């Protein structure tokens, strides 16, 4: 039987937050491109009447305010996903490589984490929380 490497089993733990981080960064780039496009429109109003220029500037200001709100939300979302990636990487680093004689305990921690991750992905947040609390109670001496 082929040996399954831990990196393959642990890959889904990192994939979800990393994909979310990539999506958030892509959305933020789209908002920045949209803001550039809006600002490029300033060149086209130089020959318009003063009333048209004011109306165009008002539209531009409200459009940029909306983009600012979206960028602020996107930055927060991106920071949250980066923290989630960091926490998961730290968890895997803390878990480390099993030493001789501790493979069973090491695999139990990994299995517990995989189970909680699966329960969360299934949308059962309350069950995942209760299961995690139970695991923590079982670990206490």
Secondary structure, DSSP 8 states (H G I E B T S, - for coil): -----HHHHHHHHHHHHHHHHHHHHHHHHHHHHHHHHHHHGGGGGTTS-HHHHHHHHHHHHHHHHHHHHHHHHHHHHHHHHHHHHHHHHHHHHHH----TT-HHHHHHHHHHHHHHHHHHHTT-HHHHHHHHHHHHHHH--
